[in-house]
Amino acid sequence: MFSRLRVLREWRRFVEVVVEAVKRVEPEARVYLVGGAAEGRLTVLSDIDVVVVLPRELGFEEAAELRARIWEEAEKLGLPLYAPIDLHIVSVEGLRKYVRRGRVVELG
């Protein structure tokens, strides 16, 4: 059994794996960290919000397929299934809503 707090302590490693997976699957994407991790306010109930930004808007099915490919690649790279990553896929325009809400940290 794993402790949620112990898992959250590893969030940086999890994010590195996700960024690498995104770059392998969709090289033109930009990756950002938002929410509590970006703002330094994680709690035991937090998840890690990672935003994948593409130059164009994707339809629902396209975004779902891309998300699945990223997760598959992340698993191959060692991301555990219990990693509390919340993956958001948006266009450049969609990134604006995250910028308005709080701190956004570019990861790659």
N, C-alpha and C positions, 0 to 999 in steps of 0.2 A: 504494500500500500504506500502511496506517496502523500506527502503533506502538501497542501495547496501553497503554503508559505515557502516551502523549499522549492517548489516548482517555479514560483514567481521570482525567486532569487536568480534563476537561470534565464530570465527573459532575454537578456542581451544575446546569449548564445542561440536561443531559438530564433530571434530576429535575424541574426547573421545567416542562419540556414535558409530562412524564408527569402531573404534578399538574393542569395545565391541561386535559389530555385527560380525565382522570378527572372533573373538575368539569363538563365539557361533556357527558359521557356519563351520569354518575350523580351529579347535584348533591348528593344527601343523603349521599354517601360521605365518610368521613374518610380522610386519607392520612398514612402514617407512614413514616419512614426507620428501618431497623433494620440490624443487622449491622455490618460493618467501617466503612462510611461514617458511621454514627451514632456509632460509638465511636472514630473517628479512627484507624483501623488498616488502611487500605487497602494492598494490595500489588498488584503487576502481575497477580496471579492472581485478584484480587477481582472480584466483580460488585456491583452496587448493588441492595440489597434494598429494594423499595418495597412496603408493605402497604396494601391498599385494604380499609377496614373498612366493612361494611354493617350496618344495624340487624337484619338477619335472615340466617339461614343459607341459602346457595344450594346447589342440587343441582349435580352435576358438569356437566351440560349447560348449565345456566344460567350457571354460573361461566365455563365455556369461551366461551360466547357473549359475555358481558360483557368478558372478557379480549380477545377478538378486536375488539370494538368500541372498546375503549380503545386498542389498538395501531393500529387504522386511524386514529383521531382523532389520535394522537400522530404518526403518519407525515405526516398532513396539516399538522400544526403544525411539521414539520421535524425530527422525531426520526430520526436516521440508523439504518438497519437494523442497523448494527454496535454500537449503544449497548449496553453490558453491563448492562442492566436486568433484574432478576429480579422479576417482578410476582406478588405473593401476594394472593389475594382471600379474605377471612375475614369472619366475623361478629364482633360485639363480644366474644362469648365467646372466639372464636379468637384475638383480640389478646392475651389473657392469656398464652399460651405464649411469645409474643415478649417480653413484659414480663419474664417469669421468666428468659429467656435473656440479657438484657443491656439496653443503653440503647435507648430508643424515642423518636424525635423526631417530634413532630407537624408536618406540613407544610401541612395544610389540611383 
